[in-house]
C-alpha cells in the first residue's frame, strides 16, 4: 500500500470512519468492535453473505452506519481494492491491540475522524 496513493486514501477513509464511530460512541468502542465491523464487511463484500447475524444489536447498527458512510465516501472504489485495504487495516488492528483500545487510540492520533461534507455525528 505504501506505493499507492489510491490505496492510502482508501485506508485513511476506512480508518477515519472507524474513528468517527468511536467518537460517536463516546470512546466506548473497542478494537474488538472494529475487528467485528471489518469481518462483517468482508462477509458482505467478499463472501457475498447478505444475511448478517450480529449477537449485539449495537454492532449491527454500527455496521449499517459504517456501510452507509463507505458507500457515500467511496462510491466508485472497486470491491477488490476495498477488500485489500480493509484486510490491511484488519491486520494493523490485530498487531496493535492488546484487547482494549490500543489501535483506536493510535488511529485517533494519526488519522482522526472523517471530515468533509458528509461528516456528522451519527444517531443511534
N, C-alpha and C positions, 0 to 999 in steps of 0.2 A: 504493500500500500504506500510505502514511502516514496515510490516513484510516480505515483499518480495523484495529481491534484483533484481529479474527479472522485476517486475513492476516498481521499482525505476529507473532501467536502461532505460526502455521504456519511462518513464516520462522525464528523462534527455534528451533523444534523441529528443522527441517531443518539449520540451521547447527550446532546443538548435536550432532546426530548425526554430522555431518562432523568436528566437534571431537573427539568421543568415539572415532571410528575412528582419527583422527590420534594421539591419546594412546595408544590400544591398540597402534598400530603403532610406538610409541616415537618419535613425531615424525619418522618417515621418510616419512610421507605427503606428497605434494606437491599444489600447486594443480592440476596436470595430472590427477592421480588424482581429485581432487574433481570436476573437469570431466567426466572419463570416467564417473564414477558417475552424475552427473546426466544425461548423454547417454543412458546405458543406461536410466535411469528414464523419460526422455522416450520412448525407443523402446518401452518396455513399456506405459506408461500412455497416451500419446497416439497412437502409431502401431500399438499392439497387436501388437508384434513379440514373440512368445513364445519365439523361438529366438535367444537372445543368444549371440554368439560373442565371446569375450574372448581376446586374444593372450597375456595374462598370467593364469595361474590365481589369483594372489593378488588381482587386481582382481575376478575373478568371486566369490571368497569375500567380499570387501568389499561387493560389490553385494548379495549374498544377505543379509548381515548388515544392511546399510542397509535393504533391503526389509522384512526381518522387524521391525526396530525401527519403521519408518514405519507398518507395519500395526498394531503394538501401540500406538504413541503417537498415531496419527492415524486411528483406525479408521473414523470416520464422516465424514471430510473428503471432500467431493466432489472427484472427479478434476480437474475444471476449476480448482478452487482450488489443488490441489497443483501442477498443471502451471504455473499462473500464477506461483505463488510460487517454484517451482524455476527458472523462467525468469529471475525477478528475481535470485535467488541466483547463477545461472549468469553473468548479466551483471555482477554485482558481482565475482565471481571474475575474469572477463576484464579488468575495469577495474583491479583491484588488483595482479594478478600481473605479475611480470617474468620468469616462467619457473621460479620457485622455490617458496617458501612464504610469500610476502608476504600473500596473502589469509588463509591459515590462521593466521598469526601475529596478524593483525588480529582475526580471529574468536575466537581463543583469549582475547584480551584483553577483548573486549566481550560475547561470548556464552558461551564455555567449553563444557565437556562437559555432556551431558544429565544431569539429576538427577531423582530420583523413584524410585518403586518398581521400575521396570523397568531402572534404570541398573545396569550391571555391566560388568566387564572382559570383553571378548569373547575367546573362544578361537579360535585359528587352527589 
